[in-house]
Amino acid sequence: MPETTFKIIFPRHARRRMKLYRISEEHIRTLLMEGHRENYSQGRFTYTKDMPGFKYPLIIIVQEKGDTCTIITAYPLKRREMKHEGVI
């Protein structure tokens, strides 16, 4: 996300995924600022990045509207998904 000042919203589903995979809000901010961005669908984007402490790259799916960023979900890529995405 190119802007430096934006609001991040964490719905219940995203918070549950973050807790399950031990992904912090700081990880999410790093992904938004430094992650590889790709179009997902209908105004949604994915951000992917290798993060220290995780075996696989982290991915988040984000809905962006103006200066508000809603985290839809967050999880580490599994090896099978990495092959499908062309990461490995």
Secondary structure, DSSP 8 states (H G I E B T S, - for coil): ---SS-EEE--HHHHHHHHHHT--HHHHHHHHHHSEEEEEETTEEEEEE--TT-SS-EEEEEEEETTEEEEEEEEE--HHHHHHHT--
